Amino acid sequence: MGRVDDIIDEGETCSGQQLETGLLQPPASQNDIVGEGFTPAVVLSTLVAVCGSLATGCAYGYSSPAESGIIVDLGMSVAQYSTFGSILTIGGMLGSLVNGKTADIIGRRYTMWVSEVFFLVSWFVIAFANLPWLLDLGRLIMGFAVGINVYVIPVYIAEIAPKNSRGTLTSTHQFMLTFGFSLIYLTGTLISWRALALVGVVPCLLHVLGIFFIPESPRWLAKLGKDKELEETLRYLRGKSVDVSQEALDIKEHTELFESLSENKIQDLFQRKYADALIVR
């Protein structure tokens, strides 16, 4: 029994020490708790970014409510209007060819800004078009902007968001896409197709102006080796009282790893070790 009593006493002593340590020491994750929340800077940056998502949704939904008015005013055939409606996808394909490279070269912020400039041009071309080919040109430019936005906006939001709220914040991109689609469709039942095109300008202007009030992506700054700007941006996003040194280190390590993996070429897929994994035996 003496041995049992010793073990119990030892356990009580350890428990007391752990309790005392817990009371005297602040939680190790206190800064993490503050930094992982929805700070005003993160919320503002996300709201500005999803203005581009709203603009993209408006672009998707425009052709349906505008159909009857455009056909009557410009004397277009159904086949001509079908071309106008579908040429957006061709522009989107062209935009998708350059979206990633552009975002890596000039940054996520300015890539969004460039895409909104294309959006503005396209909406004005459509609003004041008096010939079918001008409508097609405007729609093609619009598709190019769509192809850029659908990539860079969710990437930007994911890269500024705290890890435990990344899914919630990036889902706002899809929500605003569908909201823009519904908004332009409902508005189109009330106003003319030219006025509807000018309605599409509004979220573009909000995005263009708002971009100057939000920070660049921390991961893009790490990619360029701008360590000072990286930490300053993280402090702005997470809060000035939050220690961001560990997150900055994690981002730099992840970026270096990703860069090393990016050195692989498409020809590497045809190596024997990868080909064997794809063969069903």
GIVEN-V312559 format. One record per helix or strand. SS is the DSSP state (2 for helix, 1 for strand). FROM is the first residue (numbers start at 1). TO is the last residue. If there is no record, write none. Layout:
BEGIN
ss=[SS SS]
from=[FROM FROM]
to=[TO TO]
END
This chain:
BEGIN
ss=[2 2 2 2 2 2 2 2 2 2 2 2 2]
from=[2 30 40 78 108 132 163 193 218 227 245 266 272]
to=[24 35 74 106 127 160 188 213 223 238 262 270 278]
END
